[in-house]
């Protein structure tokens, strides 16, 4: 199947995703989400994340921003669960 768009007027551009393949920030975020249990990161997982930070050449500020974003997402999921 081939996706096609037939615009009535003008030129339309649809952006489906804007993430780079192999983006180190995305790789770190996935590991944070996997490692965080109920919004907390265990000491063992913390060491793994620190090693990954070094391997991906990410700054402390970048990793902290990613972790805060993940914690916010975890809190959002908790609120949704309570709502259900």
C-alpha positions, 0 to 999 in steps of 0.5 A: 500500500502506498500513502498518497495525499491529494490536496485540493489547494496549495502544497501540503507537507505532513511531518510524521516524525522529527527524531534523528536515527541514532539520536543520543538524547532519544537513546538516553531517554529510552533507557531512563524510561526503562530504568525508572520504577515509579518515578525513581531510579535505583542506585544500580540503574543510576550507575548504568545511566552514568555510563551511558551518559559518558558513552553518548557524550551527553552533558549533565544538563542534557541528561538532567533535562531528559530525566526531569521530562521522564519523571513528569511523564511518569507522574502523568501516567500515575494521574491517568491511572488514578483517573481510571 
